[in-house]
Amino acid sequence: MALTRQQEATDWLLDLIANEQRHAADAHEALCRTAPSAATLDRLKQLGRPCI
């Protein structure tokens, strides 16, 4: 993800996961591989999809 748009990209991926879109599993994997922030990790836990 480009650093200048990282938050927008993270929000978009979280939205895919939250709405159980077709690529939710790929979005989850992408987020978990990017050394996500504490806020992103918390949001993933809230969605029931924590990084393992």
Buried (B, 14 or more C-beta within 10 A) or exposed (E): BEEEEEEEBBEEBBEBBBEEEEEBEEBBEBBBEBEBEEEBBEBBEEBEBEBE
